[in-house]
């Protein structure tokens, strides 16, 4: 079935929207099965995510991490690489941010520390993505297997480093000392307050702006550069890419370097923007959720932003929902998130042929 006569907005907007609506319909049946009103539950979820300033701030804070990891998955996927190592790359990127802040917070101002932290996050995250990329490009190891392994290696490495080398003296908690305030990313509500703009207190910080800039960067790189054309050619047809003279191994390695660097920026938000120390498990599954965000967003930066906001709303609105309706436990909220992932990922083509056939028949008629 040719897609030439199918409007672009059908695949980009209509089909994902129908998948999301179906996921929420099934979620409503789950809520109904446990004895709650799905309409009331939806109201609490929407209010918690978008009903007041602080809720919106938390939604965008969660979305920030998901934008980074969604972009990371997207760049790799454009080259035919399924990078599921975003969790480990984000973890190691956070290590780079933490080391910069711990080393310089006593001597340097924020305008020096922040750019170095960005570089540290990108370099450390990219380095963690390089080894699986090299093994794929030069040794034929499958990227899925190696990136899974490196997630576990990253977790063990962080435990070792924090517990044995970076933990604050005299404390049992496995985290570093708190950074000096000149190594904290400013909160957006603090930046906007002098302008008379009140957006409510929340963890939303300057890394959100950086995430949006990264979207612009990925859009320009993938769709408006020669290297981006090589990347998309490799992802579409590796054999044709080789016959065209593209160095597929080199493109593969660079794709994973960029992907790992983008995932590493999660550390900016969590380590420098919110927690202000180096700690364990700050990635909180964002690397894996980024896969769903990229799939739902069709690997397009704009789609990734919208999908990240949706998942951020599920995180924040789900917390409000569990608070207001105690019978809806956090596990039920995870079920709702899982249904969204199921219908937007694994079952994304459920309606595709029928909807495309409808528009093709209309065009022919």
Buried (B, 14 or more C-beta within 10 A) or exposed (E): EEEEEBBEEBBBBBBBEBBBEBBBEBBBEBBEEEEBEBEEBBBBBBBBBBBEEBBBBBBBBBBBBBBBBBBBBBBBBBBBBEBBBBBBBBBBBBBBBBBBBBBBBEEBEBEBBBEBBBBBBBBBBBBBBBBBBBBBBEEEBEBBEBBBBBBEBBBEBBEEBBEEEBBBEEEEEBBBBBBBEBBBBEBBBEBEEEEEEEBBEBBBBBBBBBBBEBBEBBBEBBEEEEBBBBBBBBBEEBEEBBEEEBBBBEBBBBBBBBBBBBBBBBBBBBBBBBBBBBBBEBBBEBBBBBBBBBBBBBBBBEBBBBBBBBBBBBBBBBBBBBEBBEEBEEEBBEBBBEBBBBBBBEBBEBBBEEBBEEBBEEEEE
